Amino acid sequence: MRAPLRLSAALAVVSALLTACSGRAQPGASDRVLTVSATTAVIADLVGQVGGERVDVTSIVPHHGDPHSYEPSPGDAVKVARADLVFSNGLLLEEPGIMKMVHTNTREGTPKVAITETLEKYGGSVIKLKEDLGLDVLWLGWAVEGEVAGEGSQVRTTAVGMTGPGDLHVYLTDTLGHPTSYVDSTDGFDAKDSFTLPPEAHTHVNWSFSEPGTYRLTVEGRTETLDGKTAEIGRGTVTFEVGGSPAGSGSPTSHGSSASSGASTGRTVLDGGHADVALNAEKRQVYVRVDDPETGERTHHPAGEVVMSVPDRARAQVPKGDAFRFLGTPGADVWVLPQAVLGKHVHGDLDPHAWEDVANAEAYVRRVEAELIKADPEGRKVYESNAARYLKRLGALDQEVAQQLAAIPADRRKLITTHDAFGYLAKAYAMEVVGFVVPVPSQEPSAAEVRALGATIREKQVPAVFLEPNLAARADVLRQVARDEGVRVCTIYGDSFDDKIHDYISMMRHNARELARCLGRSA
């Protein structure tokens, strides 16, 4: 069963203790006029550039942290409770616990600004998030669709029953390699066999089965508001065929097809590509939604009309170490549909990494400027002057990045990275993302996946692969494949800074120079 990992009680105490703390900094306490909290270091840097000496800004996620998986502390709640203004990225970049902490601890009336959610108004643009890791098995996640009333409301999905020949575990592997169990069938089901997602969100998990055969898992959904109200929004049963031919198909489906029809049952059989068990809060139904990697189209199938195939090629062994003993004896066979991305990774349909296009960073700055002026009208001239000066620097940076990347021969502008964070960079500067390989602790990629990565590098003639510093320590497989194929391993920054890179302009300048250095003809 899943042990709840919550700071709710501690954060509630923090909120209560700080309820009386309202307004701006007391006279003499600081020369700053506004106290601002930002969810990420990138946003905090942009706020600091516009706010200058009038703003005291701190980042919830530390420089080395990952906004997709960072879990906030009571100290973070203290900062948020004291803030006059809170900036987040939005588009579900931030781990849901971060945003719940923000909604719970901000003082009444404090503006909470999700910058990307009106980016077009300030001259920016957003693009769809593309997910295709090229796994040799189905990449299956969980999703919530439909609007849910109430700020900060979430949807809880709970396993309420299962039939099958063995045990089922649904678990998450975090960035440090530690598993968290969400669903555990070994001792029945109760309220702890559950997890929450915000509306219109999606996440990746591991699905582990201990024996071959047919499993039917029944789940139900309930809305949860910050004031404790809940309401059921439907239930459904999903079917898995483990260790052989999908149910009713008569023969194994081909790996190349993400969906095929069972010959005798008429059900849709999924054995590859990307799909989600989706709970629709408005329609009060459970679906399986399938993303077509070729067309980008999404289809919805009633849960009872789909079979998820977990074939013999998904067979793995229980990892060594006490942390994974809940799966069985180390070395024992299990059949796994892998999480495939590192850490808790909740997101929506739109790519949240908009700042990787410098033109979008300019839109961030315009939004920050407007919000600071609203919060502190007396500082208008300072904010306008700082923003104008910084926008001029960003304009020059945009040209610099474009010129450096344009110098890379067109047939070498190909990216393989450890994170799906560079779609905006590719679109803005005529690059192509040909793959991303996210290292997952305690879960080695299959031999077929390693061969596929090597084949991609050869076929696309990729001269280098790129690691983010906060993921590089766990990217041994990507390094090994790069060595085997004779290509370089280089560094690129996505969500986070580090000890060498402390600000947005330095980050983008490094990325452009590193891409040019590693992908150019002289590389």
Secondary structure, DSSP 8 states (H G I E B T S, - for coil): -------HHHHHHHHHHTTT--SS--TTT-S-SEEEEESSHHHHHHHHHHHGGGEEEEESS-TT--TTT----HHHHHHHHH-SEEEE--TT-S-HHHHHHHHHHS-TT--EEEGGGGGGGGT----B-------SS-EEEEEEES--SSTT-EEEEEEEEEESSS-EEEEEE-TTS-EEEEEE-TT---TTSEEEE-TT-EEE-EEEESSSEEEEEEEEEEEE-TTS-EEEEEEEEEEEEESSS-TTTSS---TT-S-EE-TTT--EEE-SSEEEEEEETTTTEEEEEEE-TTT--EEEEEGGGEEEEE-GGGEEE--SSGGGGGG-STT-EEEEE---SSS---B-SB---GGGSHHHHHHHHHHHHHHHHHH-GGGHHHHHHHHHHHHHHHHHHHHHHHHHHHTS-GGG-EEEESSS--HHHHHHTT-EEEEE----TT----HHHHHHHHHHHHHHT--EEEE-HHHHTT-HHHHHHHHHHT-EEEE--SS---SS--SHHHHHHHHHHHHHHHHSTT-
